[in-house]
Amino acid sequence: AGEAQCLSYTGCNFLRQRLVLATLSGRPLKIRKIRAKEEDPGLRDFEASFIRLIDKVTNGSRIEINQTGTTLYYQPGLLYGGSLEHDCSPSRGIGYYLESLLCLAPFMKHPLKIVLRGVTNDQVDPSVDVLKATALPLLKKFGIDGESLDIKINRRGMPPKGGGEIVFACPVRKVLQPVQFTDPGKIKRIRGTAYSVRVSPQMANRMVESARGILNKFLPDIYIYTDHMKGISSGKSPGFGMCLTAETINGTILSAELASNPQGQGAAVLPEELGQNCAKLLLEEIYRGGCVDSTNQSLALLLMTLGQRDVSKVLLGPLSPYTIEFLRHLRNFFQIMFKIETKTPEEEHMGGEKVLMTCVGIGFCNLSKTIR
């Protein structure tokens, strides 16, 4: 690893992607000019918190940050895992940290069990509910399963103050299975959660009614749970929101979510409006289609890259800008290229344009996993 050449980037964009891929590939990384021209230069508190989290789950990483915080040097250590706790910065949701942990957790030395505290549902990052409903089944497709794979929400926390708490546990795997996941199938049912925190429990029921008003025209099998947290398990700020998932006959899960504006920011949102908009977002996600929803595209591509030396195929909806940048980073860190074929709606008879992503895995092997 000492011989591996150091990759160098500029700017603060895609910091998580770069750190995660550097950790998995074992290549050192240097990022310069992080917000160098802004009045408040350098790393933000949520990025610093993320770097501390990476430091906790690895063993022997070297992290150097200059005084202004505008240059970061990172030499990855071994992924260690174990039982950990981390307080996330309330300026971003727990999903910001959890998305990266989902990429790293299967390759630890010891199974990871981590308690994260902070904001569980906000308007920027994927909420814990969505990651639990969509990312965990995706990991299972690649052979990462077992009773210990779980995300448990102990408390909900809404922005700006947070106060939520979740437990994420994941088993370790030595190798990943290749996947052929090209037929999403038809939608068979819609499930969801409407949650209300430190507001009237009636809010959740109003969201459910308005969402059902739209979705019932398409499908009879709809069940939306209401989740009203009380007392200490309701965090420190009021708010409400909704997360919907559509499941197909082939086990594809597509998701959409919305949360109310944080206390004291923006106009008040009516629960009816939020429920309707969330239902429309889900229908748009179904129209975009694919076998993986837009939140988890990059996770699926990473797991395909790290699979055995065999062909993996996944059909995706239109690629998000985040995913496109992720493909460039995969090329830099792992020298892997995907074959990308576009499928027009006429061929697929449904929804928007789709992309068929094909690659041969690099045969990544979890060397730090102890042989029992």
TABELPE-V265317 format. One record per residue. PHI is phi in whole degrees, -180 to 180 (* if undefined). PSI is psi in whole degrees, 0 to 359 (NA if undefined). D_CENTER is the distance of its C-alpha to the mean C-alpha in whole Angstrom. Layout:
PHI_PSI_D_CENTER ; PHI_PSI_D_CENTER
This chain:
*_332_28 ; -63_332_31 ; -81_338_32 ; -59_134_29 ; -78_147_29 ; -78_128_27 ; -85_142_25 ; -127_135_25 ; -132_164_23 ; -125_151_24 ; 92_165_22 ; -95_355_19 ; -68_147_17 ; 56_35_14 ; -60_318_15 ; -63_312_11 ; -55_314_11 ; -66_318_15 ; -68_320_15 ; -65_314_13 ; -70_326_15 ; -64_319_18 ; -64_317_17 ; -72_324_17 ; -89_348_20 ; 73_19_22 ; -100_133_23 ; -68_160_24 ; -144_138_23 ; -130_127_24 ; -118_123_23 ; -109_169_26 ; 52_49_26 ; -79_107_23 ; 51_42_24 ; -66_331_28 ; -96_1_30 ; -84_164_28 ; -64_324_30 ; -113_84_28 ; -74_167_27 ; 93_189_25 ; -70_143_21 ; -83_168_20 ; -63_325_20 ; -71_330_16 ; -73_320_16 ; -62_320_19 ; -64_322_17 ; -66_320_14 ; -65_322_17 ; -63_322_19 ; -65_316_16 ; -60_320_16 ; -64_325_20 ; -70_319_19 ; -83_350_17 ; -109_168_20 ; -127_120_24 ; 87_21_26 ; -77_147_24 ; -113_121_26 ; -123_123_24 ; -124_129_27 ; -126_133_26 ; -74_176_29 ; -62_322_31 ; -83_351_30 ; 79_15_26 ; -94_348_26 ; -126_134_26 ; -128_127_24 ; -114_132_25 ; -134_120_23 ; -113_112_24 ; -69_146_22 ; -103_202_23 ; -89_144_22 ; -73_122_19 ; -107_311_21 ; 82_216_19 ; 93_194_21 ; -94_123_21 ; -137_166_19 ; -135_148_19 ; -150_133_17 ; -95_113_18 ; -80_153_15 ; -70_133_17 ; -71_354_17 ; -77_346_17 ; -132_158_13 ; -73_165_11 ; -61_331_10 ; -56_328_6 ; -59_320_7 ; -84_322_8 ; -67_323_6 ; -56_317_3 ; -74_325_7 ; -64_326_9 ; -62_327_7 ; -73_325_9 ; -93_328_12 ; -54_319_13 ; -66_346_15 ; -109_19_17 ; -75_170_18 ; -80_316_22 ; -114_147_22 ; -54_137_19 ; -88_133_17 ; -137_111_17 ; -130_138_16 ; -100_121_16 ; -111_136_14 ; -120_142_16 ; 154_218_16 ; -94_117_14 ; -83_326_13 ; -132_119_13 ; -141_189_13 ; -94_354_14 ; -100_305_12 ; -99_158_8 ; -61_136_6 ; -77_166_8 ; -62_324_9 ; -60_314_11 ; -66_318_8 ; -66_324_6 ; -66_320_9 ; -78_331_11 ; -113_319_9 ; -75_323_7 ; -65_315_10 ; -62_329_13 ; -67_318_11 ; -61_322_12 ; -64_326_15 ; -61_330_16 ; -93_12_16 ; 88_11_18 ; -99_92_16 ; -144_188_17 ; 131_165_20 ; -65_335_21 ; -81_352_19 ; -79_110_15 ; -162_151_14 ; -124_121_12 ; -117_130_15 ; -97_111_16 ; -85_318_19 ; -139_147_19 ; -97_140_18 ; -130_128_18 ; -103_155_18 ; -68_159_18 ; -88_346_21 ; -97_342_22 ; 74_228_19 ; 94_10_20 ; -85_166_17 ; -149_133_17 ; -133_160_15 ; -121_126_15 ; -116_126_13 ; -127_141_15 ; -148_133_15 ; -77_166_18 ; -100_152_18 ; -131_146_20 ; -81_314_22 ; -134_160_21 ; -105_152_19 ; -84_145_20 ; -73_153_21 ; -125_149_20 ; -122_101_22 ; -130_77_19 ; -116_350_21 ; -119_105_22 ; -68_330_20 ; 82_176_23 ; -90_153_24 ; -69_129_22 ; -110_332_24 ; -157_159_23 ; -125_131_20 ; -123_162_19 ; -169_173_18 ; -134_129_18 ; -111_121_20 ; -117_147_20 ; -135_135_22 ; -129_121_23 ; 56_27_26 ; -134_177_27 ; -61_137_30 ; -62_341_28 ; -63_333_30 ; -55_316_27 ; -62_317_25 ; -64_323_27 ; -67_323_28 ; -65_317_25 ; -61_315_25 ; -62_315_28 ; -70_325_27 ; -68_319_24 ; -65_326_26 ; -55_325_29 ; -87_314_27 ; -73_332_25 ; -64_340_29 ; -69_339_30 ; -105_331_28 ; -155_135_27 ; -83_331_29 ; -87_83_27 ; -128_129_25 ; -138_119_24 ; -118_117_22 ; -76_149_22 ; -107_137_23 ; -128_105_22 ; -113_113_24 ; -92_137_24 ; -118_161_27 ; 59_225_28 ; -67_335_26 ; -83_8_23 ; -105_12_23 ; 71_201_22 ; -116_349_24 ; -127_148_23 ; -78_157_24 ; 168_170_22 ; -152_166_21 ; -178_183_18 ; -148_145_17 ; -133_127_14 ; -120_142_16 ; -131_140_15 ; -112_131_17 ; -114_139_18 ; -102_172_20 ; -66_339_23 ; -97_9_22 ; 87_11_19 ; -75_140_16 ; -125_121_14 ; -111_144_13 ; -135_160_12 ; -150_153_13 ; -155_158_13 ; -147_148_15 ; -129_156_17 ; -72_163_20 ; -64_144_21 ; -62_154_21 ; -54_126_25 ; 81_7_27 ; -126_130_25 ; 71_176_26 ; -76_156_28 ; -69_142_27 ; -105_137_26 ; -79_139_27 ; -59_324_26 ; -61_316_27 ; -63_315_26 ; -62_318_22 ; -62_316_23 ; -64_314_24 ; -64_323_22 ; -66_319_19 ; -63_320_21 ; -67_322_21 ; -63_321_18 ; -64_318_17 ; -64_324_20 ; -67_320_19 ; -63_322_16 ; -66_322_18 ; -64_317_21 ; -65_320_18 ; 68_209_18 ; 93_173_17 ; -91_351_16 ; -135_136_12 ; -76_168_11 ; -65_338_10 ; -65_323_6 ; -107_13_6 ; -55_313_9 ; -69_326_9 ; -64_317_7 ; -63_317_10 ; -67_323_13 ; -66_316_12 ; -67_327_13 ; -66_318_16 ; -61_319_17 ; -85_3_17 ; -70_181_19 ; -68_169_23 ; -74_74_25 ; -150_164_25 ; -81_132_24 ; -118_140_21 ; -130_138_20 ; -139_136_18 ; -94_124_18 ; -118_159_16 ; -74_192_17 ; -55_138_17 ; -74_136_15 ; -79_157_13 ; -56_324_15 ; -62_318_12 ; -67_321_12 ; -62_317_16 ; -67_325_16 ; -63_320_13 ; -63_322_16 ; -66_319_19 ; -67_322_17 ; -60_322_17 ; -65_319_21 ; -68_317_22 ; -85_323_20 ; -116_2_21 ; 50_46_24 ; -119_139_22 ; -119_141_22 ; -96_147_21 ; -89_125_24 ; -117_117_23 ; -116_134_25 ; -91_141_25 ; -115_125_26 ; -82_157_27 ; -56_331_27 ; -64_321_31 ; -67_321_30 ; -92_348_27 ; 60_23_29 ; -167_145_26 ; 64_197_24 ; -81_189_23 ; -71_141_23 ; -114_161_21 ; -126_128_20 ; -98_115_21 ; -101_125_19 ; -125_137_22 ; -153_164_22 ; -105_126_23 ; -61_159_21 ; -88_1_23 ; 70_40_23 ; -66_133_21 ; -125_133_23 ; -78_94_22 ; -76_339_25 ; -83_353_24 ; -70_126_24 ; -72_138_27 ; -84_124_30 ; -111_NA_31
